[in-house]
C-alpha cells in the first residue's frame, strides 16, 4: 500500500527530539490507518474461505471507529509535522544563503565573509557584490549595491587593527548618481563622495575613479572604513541606482604629535 506522501521528507528523527508525543501520535495513527483495512481485507478473505467466522456487527463498528479515530489523529499530526519540516527547511536555506541575517546569493556571502565585511545596513538591495570589469580584468568581484528606484540602503564596513598615527584610505569607486560615500572612522568620521560614473574619464576604464580620504587621525588601535548610501549616516539622499567600490588600501602617512599618543 503506497502513501500519498514521502515519509522520508518528514525528518522524523529530528522532530521526535523536539515534540516526541506528536511524532508518536503520527506513527500510531499511521500504523492503525494502514493495518486496520489490511486486517479487514484478510479477515474477509479468510471468512469467505470458511477458515474464520465473519465479523459481527459490533466488531465491524469497533474497527470502523478505531480506523476513523486513527485518521483523526494521523492527519492533524501530519499537517503539524509538515509545517515544522517546512520551517526547518526554510531555516537551513536562510543559513546557507544569508550573511549576518540578510538573505543573499552564495557569491555575495562568500565575498563579504572572506573580505571581513560587516553589514551595517542592507535594505532594498538587489545584490551586494557584482562580477564585472576592473583594471583590465572582466571577472573581478567587488562591492556593489543596486536598486532601480535608487532606494538601496547599503552600508558595509571593515575594521583593521592599527597603531596610533595618521592614515590615508584609498580605493576605487563609481556610482550611477550622487549621494553615496566612502568613509573612514578613526577618532572622527570622515566621508568622501563616490564619483559619479563617467566611462569617458574613468581610470582605467568602465568609470572607475580613485577615492581617497586623507588625515585620518587614530589615537586608538583600529580604523573602521567602508561605503554607505544610508542618508542617516551620510547626510545626503541616495540618487544612484547603483554604486561600487573595490581595492581598499589603508596607508600610514604620519605619526601623532607626542601629546596625542596614548601612553
C-alpha positions in Angstrom: 0.0 0.0 0.0 1.6 3.3 -1.1 1.4 6.5 0.9 0.2 9.9 -0.5 3.4 11.5 0.8 7.1 10.7 1.1 7.7 9.8 4.7 11.4 10.3 4.2 10.9 14.1 3.8 9.2 14.4 7.2 12.6 14.4 9.1 11.0 12.4 12.0 14.4 11.6 13.8 14.9 15.4 14.3 11.3 16.2 15.2 11.0 13.4 17.7 13.6 15.2 19.9 11.5 18.4 19.8 7.9 17.1 20.2 8.1 13.3 20.8 4.4 12.9 21.6 3.1 14.4 18.3 5.5 12.1 16.4 4.3 9.1 18.4 0.7 10.0 17.7 1.5 10.3 14.0 3.3 6.9 13.9 0.5 5.1 15.9 -2.2 6.8 13.7 -0.4 5.8 10.5 0.1 2.3 11.7 -3.6 1.8 12.6 -4.8 3.6 9.4 -2.8 1.1 7.3 -3.2 -2.1 9.3 -6.9 -1.9 10.0 -8.0 -2.0 6.4 -5.4 -4.7 5.7 -6.7 -6.8 8.6 -10.3 -6.3 7.5 -9.5 -7.4 3.9 -7.6 -10.5 5.2 -10.4 -11.4 7.6 -13.0 -11.1 4.8 -11.0 -13.4 2.5 -10.5 -16.0 5.3 -14.2 -15.9 6.2 -15.2 -16.5 2.6 -12.8 -19.4 2.6 -14.5 -20.7 5.7 -11.4 -20.5 7.9 -12.7 -17.9 10.3 -16.1 -16.6 11.4 -17.4 -13.5 9.7 -17.2 -10.3 11.8 -20.3 -9.4 13.8 -21.9 -6.0 13.5 -20.4 -4.9 16.8 -16.9 -5.9 15.8 -17.3 -4.1 12.4 -18.4 -0.9 14.1 -15.5 -1.1 16.6 -12.9 -1.4 13.8 -14.6 1.4 11.8 -14.5 3.6 14.9 -10.8 2.8 15.5 -9.9 3.4 11.9 -11.7 6.8 11.8 -10.0 7.7 15.1 -6.7 6.8 13.7 -7.3 9.2 10.7 -8.4 11.9 13.1 -5.0 11.6 14.9 -3.0 11.0 11.7 -3.9 14.0 9.6 -3.5 16.8 12.2 -0.2 15.3 13.3 0.9 15.1 9.6 0.0 18.7 9.0 1.9 19.8 12.0 5.0 17.8 11.1 4.9 19.1 7.5 4.8 22.7 8.9 7.7 22.0 11.2 9.7 20.5 8.4 8.9 23.5 6.1 10.2 25.8 8.8 13.3 23.7 9.3 14.0 23.7 5.6 13.5 27.5 5.4 15.9 27.9 8.3 18.5 25.8 6.6 18.1 27.7 3.3 18.4 31.0 5.1 21.5 29.9 6.9 23.0 28.7 3.7 22.1 31.7 1.6 22.3 34.6 4.1 25.1 36.6 5.7 24.6 38.2 9.1 20.9 37.6 8.9 20.5 39.1 5.4 19.4 36.7 2.5 21.8 36.9 -0.5 23.4 34.8 -3.1 26.2 32.4 -2.3 28.6 34.5 -4.2 27.8 37.7 -2.3 28.0 35.8 1.0 31.4 34.3 0.2 32.9 37.6 -0.9 31.7 39.5 2.2 32.8 36.7 4.5 36.2 36.3 3.0 36.7 40.1 3.0 35.8 40.5 6.6 33.0 42.9 5.7 30.2 43.6 8.3 26.7 44.6 7.1 25.6 47.7 9.0 22.5 48.2 6.8 21.2 46.2 3.9 17.7 47.2 2.7 16.1 47.2 -0.8 19.3 45.9 -2.5 19.1 43.6 -5.5 22.6 42.3 -4.7 25.6 43.2 -2.6 28.5 42.4 -4.9 29.0 42.2 -8.7 31.2 40.4 -11.1 32.4 42.9 -13.7 35.3 44.7 -15.4 38.1 46.2 -13.3 41.7 47.0 -14.1 41.6 45.2 -17.4 40.1 42.1 -15.9 36.5 41.3 -16.9 35.9 38.8 -14.0 36.6 40.8 -10.8 34.1 40.7 -8.0 33.6 43.9 -6.0 31.2 45.6 -3.6 28.1 46.8 -5.5 24.6 47.6 -4.5 21.7 48.2 -6.9 18.1 49.4 -6.8 16.2 50.5 -9.9 14.4 53.3 -7.9 17.5 54.5 -6.0 16.1 53.1 -2.8 19.0 50.9 -1.8 20.2 51.5 1.8 23.5 49.8 2.0 26.3 50.2 4.4 29.2 47.8 4.8 32.2 48.2 7.0 35.5 46.6 7.7 37.8 47.2 10.7 41.5 47.0 10.8 43.9 47.0 13.8 46.5 49.8 13.5 49.0 51.7 15.6 48.2 55.2 16.7 49.1 57.6 13.8 47.8 59.4 10.8 46.4 57.4 7.9 45.0 57.7 4.3 42.3 55.4 2.9 42.5 54.7 -0.8 40.1 52.8 -3.0 38.4 52.8 -6.4 34.8 53.7 -6.8 32.0 54.6 -9.1 28.3 55.5 -8.8 25.4 55.9 -11.2 24.4 59.1 -9.3 25.2 61.3 -6.3 24.5 60.5 -2.7 26.9 57.6 -1.9 30.1 57.8 0.1 33.2 56.0 1.2 34.0 56.7 4.8 36.7 56.1 7.5 36.3 56.3 11.2 39.3 56.9 13.4 39.0 59.4 16.1 36.2 61.0 14.0 34.1 60.1 11.0 35.4 61.2 7.6 33.3 61.0 4.4 34.2 61.2 0.7 31.6 61.1 -2.1 31.9 58.3 -4.6 32.4 59.9 -8.1 29.5 59.6 -10.5 30.0 57.1 -13.3 31.8 58.6 -16.4 33.3 56.0 -18.7 35.0 58.6 -20.8 37.3 59.7 -18.0 37.3 56.6 -15.9 40.6 55.2 -14.7 41.5 52.7 -16.1 38.1 52.0 -17.7 34.4 51.4 -17.0 34.0 54.6 -15.0 36.3 53.6 -12.1 37.9 56.6 -10.3 40.2 56.9 -7.3 38.7 57.9 -4.0 40.9 58.8 -1.0 40.4 60.2 2.5 43.5 61.9 4.0 44.4 62.8 7.5 42.6 60.1 9.4 43.8 60.6 12.9 43.8 57.5 15.1 44.8 57.6 18.8 43.2 54.2 19.4 44.0 50.8 18.0 41.7 50.4 15.0 40.2 52.1 11.9 36.7 51.3 10.5 36.1 52.0 6.9 33.5 51.2 4.2 30.9 52.6 1.9 27.3 53.8 2.6 24.2 55.1 0.9 22.3 55.5 4.2 21.1 59.1 4.4 21.1 58.9 8.2 24.8 58.2 8.1 26.0 60.3 5.0 23.6 63.2 5.5 22.6 63.2 1.8 19.9 61.3 -0.1 20.9 58.5 -2.4 20.2 59.3 -6.0 22.1 56.4 -7.5 20.6 53.3 -8.9 23.9 51.5 -8.2 27.3 52.2 -6.7 30.5 50.2 -6.4 33.9 50.2 -4.6 36.9 48.0 -4.6 40.7 47.8 -3.9 40.7 49.3 -0.5 44.1 50.2 0.9 44.9 51.8 4.3 48.3 53.7 4.4 50.1 55.2 7.3 51.2 58.7 6.4 52.5 60.1 9.7 52.9 60.0 13.4 50.7 61.7 16.0 52.0 64.7 17.9 53.6 63.4 21.1 50.9 64.8 23.3 48.2 62.8 21.5 49.9 59.4 21.6 48.3 57.1 24.2 50.8 56.1 26.9 
